[in-house]
Amino acid sequence: MLQQVNGHSLGSDAEGRASLKGDLREFLGGEIPLHQLDDLTKVNPVTLETVLRCLQARYTEDIFYTNAGCTLVALNPFKHVPQLYAPELMQEYHAAPQPQKLKPHIFTVGEQTYRNVKSLIEPVNQSIVVSGESGAGKTWTSRCLMKFYAVVAASPTSCENHKIAERIEQRILNSNPVMEAFGELSVLALPSGAISSATHLLPRC
């Protein structure tokens, strides 16, 4: 049986496995450290082992966000990392001409959707799907998104605007228990170990 592995035709399953193992060794022993791969589409060959090894390498370097094409993969750090969600970092992603060129972050997703909603040319409604197993950090990610929108939606140039931003932020965060309630209902309806998700809608202004 002929196979295609990385563009090469192989004559048998055994040859295919041998070639794949060779590619794995070459990739894992490559010159580029795995923790520097910020997009899983750069992983070659794409296997469960290479993807997990890449994520593991980034996790050990305290890098918890990795792109996978247009999807953002987030790992739960299981520790407090305040600098990762500081208001200054929110403003950095908000002010960046091309936030997608910065390091992968939930703020990149937040800023891209915010700009699409605020577009003067053709505002477009946005939705963000946050999915993962129980304990993966869906609720925390959702809170980070809501806090980001509250912070960037008001200009910090004056004290009054800062107070308005705080009120907006508090109102948005106060809605979180309602969103969590819907999420918990979904989790209870799923079998153990199943992946649940929460969808956040951003209507255009």
N, C-alpha and C positions, 0 to 999 in steps of 0.2 A: 504494500500500500504506500503510495507516495504522500508525503507530507510537505507542508511549507512552514519552516521555522526561520524567522528573521529573513525571509526572502530566499532561502535556499531549499531546493528540492531534496528530499531524503528518500532513500530507498526502503527503509524499514523503520519500525517503531524503535528498535534498539539504537539505530544510528541517530534517530531523532532525539532520543533521550541523552545520548552521549554528546551531541552537538549542543543541546540545551544546557547540560551541566558545564560544558566548556564556556558557554556564554555567561552563565551564572558566575563562574569563577573569575572570568575576566571583568565583569561588572563590579562584583563585590571587592575585588582587589585592584580596582582602578585608581588612577591618580587623584580624581576628584573625591574628597571626603563625602560620605553619604549625607552628613548633616547639612551640607551646602546645597543639596538638591531641593529647591523650594517648590518644585512642581513635579508631581508623580508621573506626568506625561514624558518626563525626561528619563524615566527609568527604562532600561532596556537590557534584558528582556523583561516584560511585565509579567511577573509571577507573584504568587502570594508571598513567597520568601523575600523577594527583592523589595516589594512594597513595605512589608513589615519591618525589614532590616533598615530601610530608609527612615521610616517613622520612628523606629526605636533609637536610631542614631541622633535624630533631631530632638527627641524627647530627653535624651541624656544631656543634651546641650541647652536644655530649658527653652527649646523652640517648639511651641505647642500648636502652631498653625502651618498647614501645608496645602498648597493648591493641588488640585487634580483636574486640570483643564478649567472649566467654568465652575467647578465645585470646590468648596473650601472644606478641608478635613481638619477638625479640631480635636485635640486630645485633652482630656481632663488632667490638669497638673496635680490634683489632689493636695494642693498647698496654696497658701495665700501669695499671690504675685501682684501686688498693688501697682507696680510700675507698668505692668502690661495693659492697664486700663485707665491710666492717668488722664485727666482732662487735657493736659498738654499734648499727649499723644493723639487724642481725638482731634484737636485743632490741627495737628500736623497732617493727618490724613485728610481732614476737611479742606485744608489750604493747598494741598498738593495739586499741581496741574494734571498729573496722571497718577492717581492713588494706586492703580494696579501695578505701577512700577516699584512701589514700596514693598516691604516685606509682607508676606501673606498675613492677614489679620481679619478679624470680624469687622473691624472698622472699614476695611476696603469694601466689603459687601454693603455695609451700611451707607457709605458715601456714594457708591455707584447707584444704588437704588434711590437715594435722596436726590441726586442730580437728575436722574431720569424723571422723577416726579416734578422737580422744580424747573425742568427744561422750558425755555421760552419759545422754542420752536415747535415741539410736539410733546407736551407732557403725557406720560404714560403711567397708568396704574401699575404698581409693583407688588409682588408677593415674594416672601422669603420662607422657604421650607427648612425648618430645623429638625433634623431627625437623628435618631440614635437609640441605643438600648438604655434601659433604666440606669441612672447614675452616670450617664455619659456627659452630662452637663448642659442639657437642652434648656432648662430653666435659667441657668446662669447666662447662657448665650443670649437668650431672649431678653433678659434684663439689660445686658450690655448693649444690645441693639436699641432698646427703648431709651436708655440713658444717653446713648450717642445722639439719637435724633433730638432729644430734648436739649442737649448742649449746643448742637450746631444750628438748631432752628432759630435761636435768638442771638443777636450780636452782643458780644461782651464789652462793647465800647463804653457803656455807661453803667452806673450803679443800678438805675431803674431797669435797664434791659437785663442786667444780671439777675435781679429779683424776679423778673418775668420768666426768665429761663428756669430758675429754680422752681417756680410755681408750675410751669409746664412739665418739668421733670417729675415733680411730685405727683401730679395728676396722672401722668403716664404710668409711673411705678405703682400707683394705687390701683390701677386696673389689672396689675399682674396676678393677684389672687384669683380673679375671675378667669383669666386665661389659663392659669394652672388648674383650675377646677375642670375645665373642658379637657385639658391634657390628661388629668387623672382618670376621668371617665373613659378616655380612649385606652389608657393603659390597662384598666380593669377589664376591658372588653377583649383584650388580646391575651393569647397564651403566654405562659412564662417564657422569658427570653426573647420575646418578639420585639421588633423595632417599632417604636411609636414616633410620632412627629407632631409638630405644631406649625401652623401656617400663620404668618403675620402679613396683613394686608396694609398697603400704603396707598391711600387714595390721592390722586393728584389735587393740587391746590387750585 
